[in-house]
């Protein structure tokens, strides 16, 4: 979660290589991927997008918003543009 929040690709990549699940949610209901999109870290999101198994363009869990929804609600639009392309 912290690697995502801090936009640290090297740490995030190392964690993923060792089995980290970026879709797990913390006590606030946010995943590492949610943090990346919420902070509009498009470069990081683009790098890991294909590496995350079963990640779909608008993946969401019941009762939550998908990544397009999260990106659309933020000030930045880089992640939203990437998802729409």
BAFI-3210 file (N, C-alpha, C; in Angstrom, 3 decimals, decimal comma, padded with zeros to 6 digits):
// residues 85
n [1|2|3|4|5|6|7|8|9|10|11|12|13|14|15|16|17|18|19|20|21|22|23|24|25|26|27|28|29|30|31|32|33|34|35|36|37|38|39|40|41|42|43|44|45|46|47|48|49|50|51|52|53|54|55|56|57|58|59|60|61|62|63|64|65|66|67|68|69|70|71|72|73|74|75|76|77|78|79|80|81|82|83|84|85]
n.u [000,830|001,894|004,011|002,561|001,149|003,264|004,217|006,233|007,783|009,844|009,870|007,229|007,174|009,024|007,638|005,385|006,615|007,146|004,741|002,783|-000,525|-002,205|-004,818|-005,964|-007,754|-007,482|-008,185|-009,701|-010,985|-009,664|-007,568|-004,168|-004,039|-006,213|-005,175|-003,129|-004,586|-006,257|-004,379|-003,560|-001,329|-000,355|001,790|002,876|000,591|000,124|002,414|002,066|-000,378|-000,807|000,388|-001,069|-003,040|-006,143|-007,078|-009,395|-010,704|-012,625|-012,688|-014,324|-015,325|-018,148|-020,405|-018,595|-016,672|-015,469|-012,260|-012,387|-014,419|-013,234|-011,018|-012,340|-013,418|-011,382|-009,059|-006,929|-006,491|-005,068|-004,893|-007,548|-007,791|-005,973|-007,307|-009,619|-008,644]
n.v [-001,186|001,262|001,590|001,990|004,329|006,108|006,197|004,428|002,653|000,677|-000,637|-001,546|-003,226|-005,202|-006,215|-007,267|-009,234|-011,011|-012,014|-010,195|-009,008|-006,673|-006,007|-006,446|-005,164|-002,504|-001,503|000,746|000,148|000,435|-000,464|-001,173|-000,592|001,138|003,359|004,137|004,957|006,908|008,839|009,551|008,411|007,800|006,769|004,751|003,146|002,361|000,818|-001,400|-002,375|-004,484|-006,522|-007,252|-009,816|-010,742|-008,151|-005,918|-003,435|-001,941|-003,066|-004,051|-004,566|-006,022|-003,504|-001,434|001,117|001,055|001,236|003,160|004,752|005,678|007,080|009,041|010,607|012,117|014,916|014,877|013,580|011,682|008,846|008,185|008,826|006,942|004,531|004,789|004,708]
n.w [000,000|000,839|-000,989|-003,312|-002,692|-002,443|-004,987|-005,869|-008,023|-008,226|-005,694|-005,636|-007,866|-007,041|-004,825|-006,143|-007,722|-005,765|-005,023|-004,065|-003,687|-005,319|-005,233|-002,809|-000,013|002,367|005,815|005,348|003,092|000,697|-002,049|-003,121|-005,821|-006,022|-004,678|-006,414|-008,675|-007,520|-006,863|-009,312|-010,636|-013,394|-014,989|-013,352|-012,997|-015,645|-016,124|-014,424|-015,101|-017,013|-015,650|-013,460|-012,528|-013,921|-013,953|-015,004|-017,226|-015,819|-013,269|-010,339|-006,955|-005,325|-004,333|-004,513|-006,219|-009,611|-011,338|-013,366|-012,375|-009,997|-011,024|-012,517|-010,549|-009,522|-009,426|-011,304|-014,631|-015,970|-015,474|-015,956|-018,678|-019,732|-019,070|-020,572|-023,141]
ca.u [000,000|002,759|004,729|001,609|000,872|004,471|004,568|007,540|007,671|010,811|009,379|005,989|007,535|009,634|006,558|004,577|007,403|007,122|003,386|001,865|-001,816|-002,511|-006,261|-006,414|-008,218|-007,104|-009,302|-010,497|-011,635|-008,887|-006,484|-002,987|-004,413|-007,063|-004,288|-002,430|-005,550|-006,688|-003,303|-003,330|000,017|-000,606|002,958|002,937|-000,583|000,351|003,462|001,613|-001,711|-000,794|000,957|-002,040|-003,903|-007,588|-007,458|-010,193|-010,752|-013,445|-012,803|-014,825|-015,895|-019,529|-020,568|-017,520|-016,509|-014,399|-011,146|-012,829|-015,164|-012,278|-010,243|-013,210|-013,712|-010,177|-008,713|-006,109|-007,214|-004,139|-005,316|-008,836|-007,505|-005,360|-008,333|-010,563|-007,985]
ca.v [000,000|002,438|001,732|002,572|005,705|006,910|006,128|003,783|001,527|-000,384|-001,411|-002,197|-004,318|-006,243|-006,826|-008,074|-010,412|-011,921|-012,465|-009,210|-008,863|-005,252|-005,811|-006,597|-003,886|-002,215|-001,227|001,834|-000,353|000,795|-001,365|-000,484|-000,063|002,306|004,475|004,572|005,678|008,107|009,829|009,804|007,981|007,125|006,001|003,549|002,342|001,792|-000,210|-002,614|-002,738|-005,806|-007,518|-007,622|-010,859|-010,546|-006,752|-005,503|-001,985|-001,344|-004,061|-003,564|-005,576|-005,641|-002,365|-000,457|001,729|000,532|002,153|004,301|005,616|006,316|008,040|010,146|011,437|012,809|016,112|014,503|012,767|010,817|007,447|008,062|008,811|005,645|003,502|004,965|004,319]
ca.w [000,000|000,933|-002,256|-004,258|-002,272|-002,657|-006,406|-005,897|-008,940|-007,923|-004,554|-006,029|-008,763|-006,218|-004,058|-007,058|-008,088|-004,619|-004,771|-003,494|-004,355|-005,296|-005,159|-001,421|000,538|003,751|006,695|004,771|001,884|-000,486|-002,458|-003,629|-007,132|-005,779|-004,324|-007,625|-009,507|-006,776|-006,918|-010,739|-011,016|-014,668|-015,427|-012,521|-013,333|-016,973|-016,020|-013,735|-015,587|-017,649|-014,744|-012,436|-013,073|-013,925|-013,887|-016,145|-017,349|-014,784|-012,207|-009,063|-006,096|-005,004|-003,444|-004,634|-007,530|-010,458|-011,528|-014,160|-011,461|-009,085|-011,809|-012,931|-009,389|-009,063|-010,191|-012,447|-015,624|-016,708|-015,348|-016,640|-020,115|-020,027|-019,003|-021,670|-024,395]
c.u [000,880|003,540|003,828|001,373|002,050|004,967|005,951|007,473|008,605|010,337|008,122|006,263|008,139|008,574|005,693|005,310|007,399|005,708|002,414|000,600|-002,248|-004,006|-006,811|-006,739|-007,799|-008,361|-010,211|-011,208|-010,907|-007,821|-005,292|-003,288|-005,316|-006,202|-003,568|-003,361|-005,984|-005,652|-002,884|-001,891|-000,085|000,577|003,080|001,786|-000,398|001,380|002,952|000,295|-001,753|-000,279|-000,042|-003,033|-005,369|-008,012|-008,201|-010,307|-011,558|-013,724|-013,341|-015,324|-017,296|-019,583|-019,476|-017,493|-015,396|-013,337|-011,511|-013,587|-014,217|-011,503|-011,082|-013,503|-012,525|-009,908|-007,901|-006,874|-006,317|-004,563|-006,652|-008,630|-006,906|-006,410|-009,321|-009,959|-007,961]
c.v [001,257|002,661|002,354|004,043|006,627|006,876|005,502|002,510|000,386|-001,264|-002,184|-003,393|-005,484|-006,963|-007,731|-009,346|-011,456|-012,222|-011,472|-009,115|-007,414|-004,953|-006,005|-005,226|-003,735|-001,918|-000,111|001,408|-000,036|-000,251|-000,516|000,120|001,156|003,534|005,022|005,418|006,968|009,218|010,162|009,516|007,142|006,264|004,692|002,608|001,645|000,659|-001,502|-003,143|-004,148|-006,904|-008,025|-008,608|-010,494|-009,084|-006,391|-003,992|-001,329|-002,342|-003,416|-004,737|-005,110|-004,484|-001,322|000,120|001,034|001,597|003,347|005,280|006,378|007,401|009,254|011,093|012,234|014,036|015,778|013,582|011,793|009,351|007,217|007,986|007,469|004,544|003,601|004,598|002,825]
c.w [000,000|-000,365|-003,317|-003,956|-002,578|-004,105|-006,607|-006,737|-008,571|-006,765|-004,914|-006,934|-007,988|-005,391|-004,948|-007,484|-006,981|-004,142|-004,154|-004,342|-004,225|-005,225|-003,746|-000,841|002,002|004,579|006,210|003,492|000,598|-000,782|-002,905|-004,999|-006,995|-005,496|-005,545|-008,489|-008,816|-006,843|-008,346|-011,165|-012,291|-015,110|-014,649|-012,866|-014,671|-016,926|-015,398|-014,260|-016,156|-016,720|-013,712|-013,045|-012,890|-013,804|-015,162|-016,121|-016,238|-013,663|-010,937|-008,244|-005,725|-004,016|-003,522|-006,041|-008,286|-010,667|-012,392|-013,263|-010,540|-009,820|-012,191|-011,772|-008,876|-009,927|-011,433|-013,391|-016,371|-016,656|-016,069|-018,147|-020,519|-020,049|-020,159|-023,016|-024,507]
res [x|x|x|x|x|x|x|x|x|x|x|x|x|x|x|x|x|x|x|x|x|x|x|x|x|x|x|x|x|x|x|x|x|x|x|x|x|x|x|x|x|x|x|x|x|x|x|x|x|x|x|x|x|x|x|x|x|x|x|x|x|x|x|x|x|x|x|x|x|x|x|x|x|x|x|x|x|x|x|x|x|x|x|x|x]
***
